[in-house]
Amino acid sequence: MITIKSFEVNYFSENTYLLYDETLEAVLIDCGCMRKEEEKELSDFVAQNNLTIKRYLCTHLHLDHIFGNSFVYKTYGLKPEAHKADVEGLPSPNEQARLFGIPTRIDEIQVEKYLVGGQTIAFGNSELQVLSVPGHSPGSVAFYNKKNGFVVVGDALFAGSIGRTDLWGGNQEILVAAIKDKLLSLPDETIVYSGHGTDTTIIEEKLNNPYL
């Protein structure tokens, strides 16, 4: 059984997710921790629950989802894993910060492994399937667990909305098509954990999302 712990962090109220099972092995997804107190909340939770983080996964590489990359590397020795299209198609984190008008200097950590659609991520007794859901960014991915009935979607899909497509490489037509193909095809009861805001379900978005 996978337990999902979320942390709401940074200027953008981004959801950072920590997933772990009964083996106490874990994966961290989209660490947006910016402030020392945010880093402490996450690291204290890991320590108090005796967790071992095995992989650090990124749904995409927009700045608000990767503020914590340096913290993750310095604390746990893990480099980010992300889709090649985001590595090649997005400005560097410091360039993104400049374009967003955020006065901060980011210690950039290079992506170590590329994620691809159809890939399986294993930790403990659990698995996540990588789903390719481009459109919000060129290489956006989601992480699906069939056994526990959930999907972590980054900024592709929200409760009642979809990800913005006015940033680098964004495309609404591609995003909507990818959501319909890869996400709405999941079982209706699947819980959707988004990069911002509350969780939802596939059936809720099928029935009520005005963009779909």
Salt bridges, closest charged atoms under 4 A:
GLU14 OE2 - HIS65 ND1 3.26
ASP30 OD2 - HIS65 ND1 2.94
GLU38 OE2 - ARG35 NH1 2.51
GLU39 OE1 - LYS36 NZ 3.72
ASP44 OD2 - LYS40 NZ 2.60
ASP64 OD2 - HIS65 NE2 3.53
ASP64 OD2 - HIS196 NE2 3.03
GLU81 OE2 - ARG55 NE 2.69
GLU88 OE2 - LYS84 NZ 3.82
GLU95 OE2 - ARG98 NH2 2.74
ASP107 OD2 - LYS74 NZ 3.57
ASP155 OD2 - HIS60 NE2 3.57
ASP155 OD2 - HIS65 NE2 3.02
ASP155 OD2 - HIS136 NE2 3.42
ASP155 OD2 - HIS196 NE2 3.31
ASP166 OD1 - ARG164 NE 2.68
ASP181 OD2 - LYS182 NZ 3.99
ASP188 OD1 - LYS206 NZ 2.71
